[in-house]
Amino acid sequence: MTHSADHQSTTEQMTGPGSDLEFRPPTMEDGAAMWRIARDSGTLDLNTSYAYLVLSRDFADSSRLVLHDGEPVGFALGYLRPTAPDRLFLWQIAVDESQRGRRLAARLLDSLLEGLPQVTTLETTITEDNAASQRLFASFAERHGAEHRIEPLLTEAHFPDPGHGAELLHVISGLHAGS
Ligand SMILES: CC(C)(COP(=O)(O)OP(=O)(O)OC[C@H]1O[C@@H](n2cnc3c(N)ncnc32)[C@H](O)[C@@H]1OP(=O)(O)O)[C@@H](O)C(=O)NCCC(=O)NCCS
């Protein structure tokens, strides 16, 4: 299966000085770069390279890659929840350290939302110590005039591996309300 035809409409190309960025859905060939970015993030749980390869193939339409000068520097990997397809679950988002603070993560989320007009709710989980991620999603909710609530989901006791902090569920609802 090729994604290219579907993806044309969501590809966002910036031009001009300092803005040689491209936002587009990933292909399976991008899975390796996504694995490397996750590995180097310093924060994310690193999943197997197999997971990034297969998920970037199956969830391309609900995911985004950002390239700087043609090199992948960030990604957002998500899926529409099978029992609630108007809900986008954002599984992981990361931007290479060299590119942080340039609004790439914010633009990855905006690009995703723009390509998914059926999505009214975004869900993600964040640990209590991840201030950057908390601000990223709070700011996204504010920008889109959406409601943002936080509730418990995964406690430390859920995790079989020791040292994993609790993950709070962030639910951002009322997206696309004005469109
Ligand atoms: C979280 C992460 C993706 C943010 O990427 P980024 O491209 O630097 O973020 P942006 O420049 O788009 O900033 C978006 C918002 O977050 C805020 N933010 C970004 N980094 C921050 C930090 N370290 N501390 C506090 N706020 C921060 C920005 O100020 C901005 O807020 P604003 O809209 O109110 O101005 C990046 O820090 C990262 O890859 N971290 C490691 C992986 C990770 O923790 N992923 C999230 C797991 S849930």
The ligand as a Tripos MOL2 file, in Angstrom:
@<TRIPOS>MOLECULE
LIG
   48    50     1     0     0
SMALL
NO_CHARGES

@<TRIPOS>ATOM
      1 C1          8.5100   18.0060   24.7130 C.3       1 LIG1
      2 C2          9.1900   18.3650   23.3910 C.3       1 LIG1
      3 C3          8.6350   17.4530   22.2890 C.3       1 LIG1
      4 C4          8.8870   19.8540   23.0530 C.3       1 LIG1
      5 O1          9.4450   20.1340   21.7740 O.3       1 LIG1
      6 P1          9.7490   21.6310   21.2540 P.3       1 LIG1
      7 O2          9.7320   21.5940   19.7620 O.co2     1 LIG1
      8 O3         10.9800   22.1470   21.9000 O.co2     1 LIG1
      9 O4          8.4870   22.4360   21.8200 O.3       1 LIG1
     10 P2          7.9090   23.7990   21.2050 P.3       1 LIG1
     11 O5          9.0210   24.7050   20.8260 O.co2     1 LIG1
     12 O6          6.9170   23.4690   20.1380 O.co2     1 LIG1
     13 O7          7.1570   24.4400   22.4650 O.3       1 LIG1
     14 C5          5.7630   24.2080   22.7140 C.3       1 LIG1
     15 C6          5.4180   24.8230   24.0730 C.3       1 LIG1
     16 O8          6.1070   24.0960   25.1130 O.3       1 LIG1
     17 C7          6.9380   24.9970   25.8610 C.3       1 LIG1
     18 N1          8.1760   24.2940   26.2040 N.ar      1 LIG1
     19 C8          9.0230   23.6590   25.3640 C.ar      1 LIG1
     20 N2         10.0740   23.1760   26.0490 N.ar      1 LIG1
     21 C9          9.8720   23.5320   27.3460 C.ar      1 LIG1
     22 C10        10.6120   23.3210   28.5390 C.ar      1 LIG1
     23 N3         11.7790   22.6370   28.5200 N.pl3     1 LIG1
     24 N4         10.0840   23.7760   29.6980 N.ar      1 LIG1
     25 C11         8.9160   24.4430   29.7340 C.ar      1 LIG1
     26 N5          8.1620   24.6950   28.6140 N.ar      1 LIG1
     27 C12         8.6540   24.2330   27.4460 C.ar      1 LIG1
     28 C13         7.1970   26.1470   24.9390 C.3       1 LIG1
     29 O9          7.5440   27.3190   25.6610 O.3       1 LIG1
     30 C14         5.8760   26.2650   24.2230 C.3       1 LIG1
     31 O10         4.9570   26.8910   25.0780 O.3       1 LIG1
     32 P3          4.0890   28.1830   24.5780 P.3       1 LIG1
     33 O11         3.2540   27.6730   23.4070 O.co2     1 LIG1
     34 O12         3.2870   28.5570   25.7660 O.co2     1 LIG1
     35 O13         5.0740   29.2070   24.1240 O.co2     1 LIG1
     36 C15        10.7450   18.1980   23.4890 C.3       1 LIG1
     37 O14        11.1930   18.9020   24.6390 O.3       1 LIG1
     38 C16        11.2160   16.7560   23.5710 C.2       1 LIG1
     39 O15        11.4080   16.0990   22.5450 O.2       1 LIG1
     40 N6         11.3800   16.2330   24.8080 N.am      1 LIG1
     41 C17        11.8470   14.8460   24.9870 C.3       1 LIG1
     42 C18        10.7390   13.8520   24.6370 C.3       1 LIG1
     43 C19         9.4780   14.0640   25.4830 C.2       1 LIG1
     44 O16         9.5410   14.3050   26.6760 O.2       1 LIG1
     45 N7          8.3140   13.9120   24.8150 N.am      1 LIG1
     46 C20         7.0230   14.0470   25.4440 C.3       1 LIG1
     47 C21         6.6570   12.7950   26.1570 C.3       1 LIG1
     48 S1          4.9730   12.8250   26.6580 S.3       1 LIG1
@<TRIPOS>BOND
     1     1     2 1
     2     2     3 1
     3     2     4 1
     4     2    36 1
     5     4     5 1
     6     5     6 1
     7     6     7 2
     8     6     8 1
     9     6     9 1
    10     9    10 1
    11    10    11 2
    12    10    12 1
    13    10    13 1
    14    13    14 1
    15    14    15 1
    16    15    16 1
    17    15    30 1
    18    16    17 1
    19    17    18 1
    20    17    28 1
    21    18    19 ar
    22    18    27 ar
    23    19    20 ar
    24    20    21 ar
    25    21    22 ar
    26    21    27 ar
    27    22    23 1
    28    22    24 ar
    29    24    25 ar
    30    25    26 ar
    31    26    27 ar
    32    28    29 1
    33    28    30 1
    34    30    31 1
    35    31    32 1
    36    32    33 2
    37    32    34 1
    38    32    35 1
    39    36    37 1
    40    36    38 1
    41    38    39 2
    42    38    40 1
    43    40    41 1
    44    41    42 1
    45    42    43 1
    46    43    44 2
    47    43    45 1
    48    45    46 1
    49    46    47 1
    50    47    48 1
@<TRIPOS>SUBSTRUCTURE
     1 LIG1         1 GROUP 0 **** ****
